Amino acid sequence: MIRVDHLCKEFEQGARVIEDLSFSVERGQSLTIIGPSGCGKTTLLYILSGLIRPSSGSVSIGGMEVNGPSKDVAFILQDFGLLPWKSVTDNICLGMKIRKIPQEEQDARAKTLIGELGLDGHEDDYPATLSGGERQRVAIGRALALEPQVLLMDEPFSSLDTLNREKLQDALWDVRRRTGLTTLIVTHSIEEAVFLGDSILVLGGRPCSVRSLIANPHAGEERYREAASFFSTCKEVRKAVETI
């Protein structure tokens, strides 16, 4: 589904941030990416979304080379990107309106997502009145409303407390099971990377390169956070990160 081959990215004045990066993600699978701040993780997401071009190498999604933004790919930014003058419902419906999806379908999708993401009672509220976690949920709802094949997420649950963070992680897994959504998630949390990722990609260095790719076959299982295999995988990821 997602294939990255010998990817390199160099900015002006020769600042090289990604060096010979290669990996793949199968359809319906989730890859979590973890590594030190400033190692190029967010730049990688921008390249996958088609918002910036690589210096060399190639990126393809669904067998098609990425040359620009695609309707099949949704990208949730760290700053949420919500319109302050629009309500929760209107922000969730924004992409659907742009694509001219019928209003009845917009309303149905928005209502379902508002319930799934715990935003009941906030339908008519504006971003300025919401907590950071609530704004983050609206951004996730807006992305999922477009029913993409691929979802790219940059620190999606960073502003949430532990319990709400876990609830949204569970909700994301439910969406993936129901829709077959392929996800690629950047996070600084080892526990989040292990719970959400079928595989965990550890990046490091500058320019960054692959330091480790860890299989995680029990990701998303019920009560996985309490399982010995969860703690074992967290330990393995932590060791890989600490050696960078």
N, C-alpha and C positions, 0 to 999 in steps of 0.2 A: 504493500500500500504506500508506504513512505520509504524512499531509498535515497540515501546520501552517499555520494561517491567522491572521495578525494577532495572534499570541500576545503577551500581556502578563502579567507576574507582579509583584505588589507585596506585600511583607510588612508586618508591623506598623510603626507610626510612619512609614508612607509610603516605606519603603525599596523602590524599584523596581529590579528586577534584570534584567528582560527587557522590551524595548520593540518592539512591532509586528514580531514575528519571523514570517517566512513561508518555507517550503520544502517540498519533497516528496521522497520516496524511493520508487522503483518496486519492485515485488515482486522479490525475489531480488537486489537491488542492495545495495551497501554505501556508507554515508555516514560519513566520518570528520569529526570536529569538533575544531578546534584554536583556541586563543586564550589570552590571558593568564589567570593564576590569578585567581579571584574575579569572572570576567565572567559567570557564570551557566550555565556548561556543565552542571554536575552538577544544578542546579535544573531545567534543561530535561529531563534524563533522568528525574528524578522525576515530572515532569508527564507525559511520554510513557508511563511505567510505570503511571500512574494512582494513584500514592501521594500526590501533592498535586494540587490543582486550580489551574488558571490564574485570574488575576483577570479577564481578558477574552480574546476570541479563541477559537479552537477547535482541537482535535487529534482526528484520526480515524485509525484503523488498520483496514485492510481494509474501508473504507466505514462503519465503526461509530465513533461518537463515543466518546472515552475518558472514562469517568465513574468508573473504578476499576480495580483490578488485573484482568488477563485471563489465562486459562490459555494463550493463544496468545503471550504476551509474557513473556520471561525477562529478568531484570535482574541483572547481576553488579556488586555494590558494591565500592568500594575496599577495605573492611575484610574482604572475603571472606564473612563471615557464617556461618562453619563452627561446628558444635556440637563443643566440645572433648571431650565424653565419648563421641563416636561415631567409629568408624574411618573410613578413607578410603572404603571400600566403602559403609558405612552413610550417610555424608554424601552421597555421590553418589546413593544410592537414596532419600534423604529425601523429596524431592518426589514421587517415584513411589509411595512408601508412602502419602503423604497422599492421592494420587489413586486409591489402591487398585488399582494396576496389578498383575497377577499376578506372584507371586514369581519364577517362571521367566523372565519377560520382564525383570524388574528385574535379575536376575543376568546375563542376556545383554547388556543394554545397558551395565551397569556394567563388565563384563569388556572389552567392545569399547572403551569410552571410556578405561579405565585403560591399555590398550595404545596407543591413539592419542595419549594425552597424556603418555606416558613415565612412568607411575606404577607400572609392573610392579615387584613386590617390596614395594610399600607398601600393599597391600590392607588389611592388618590394623593399620596404624600409626594413631596418633592425631595430630591437628593440632599438638599441642605438640612432637612429635618431628620435624616436617617443616620444611624451609626455607620462607622466604616465597614463593619461586617455586613450590614444590610445593603449598603451600596454595592458591595462586592457580589452579593446574591443577585441583585438586579442585573449587574453586568453579565453574570453567568446565565441568568434567564434570557437576556437579550440574545446571547450567542446560541443557546440551545433552541430558541424559538425558530431559528432559521433551518433547523434540522440538518446540520452539516454532516459530512462524512468524516471529517477530521476536526478535532478541537485542540487548539494550541493554548496553553495556559501558563502565564508567568506569575508565580507565587500566588495562586488563586485564593488561598485561605489564610494568608499571612496576618490579616488584621482581626482574626476571630479568636475568641477564647477556646480552650481545649475542647469543651463539650460541643459547642456549635461547630467547631472545625471538624470534629469527627462525624457529626450529623451530616454535614455537607459532603464529606468524603463518601459516606454511605450512600447519600442521594446520587452522587456522581456515578458510583458503581451501579446503582439501580438503573440509571439512564443508559449506561453502557450495555448492561445485560439486555435491556428492552430494545435498544436500537442498533446494536452492533457498532457503536461509535468508536473510532480510533482516536486515542488521545496521546498527547505528548505534553508533559507537565514539568516545568522547572520549579524546583523547590530548594530551600535551604534546610528543611527538616528531614532528618534521616528517617524518623518514624513515618512521616507522611510519604516519603519516597517508597518505603517498603510496603506500606499498606496499599498504595494506589498503583504501583508499577508491576506489570507482568515481568518486566526487566528493568534494571536500574543501571543507567549509564553514568559513570563517574568521570567527570572532565577535570583537567587541571593544567596548570602552566599558562604561560602567555608568550607566544600564541598557544591556545588550548589544543589539547589532543585527548584521545580516549586513554584513560588510565585503567579503567576496568569496566566490564559489562557483566552484570550479575543476574543470573536467572532467578525468578521469584515465583514459582508455580502456584503458591498458595495465596497470592495477593487477592484481597477482596473477599476471602472466605468468611463465613460467619464465625465470630469470636476469634478471628485470626490475631487480633491485637493481644490476646491472652495466651496464645500458643507458644510453645517452646521454639518452633520454627521461625516465628516472627522475631523473637529476641536474638536467635542465632543469625538471621539475615541482617538485622540491625547491626550486630557486632561486626559482621563481614563488611558491610558498607562503611561503618565508622573506621575500620582499619584501613580500607582503601582510601578514604578521604584524608585520614591523618598522615598517610605516607606521601601526599602530594607536596 
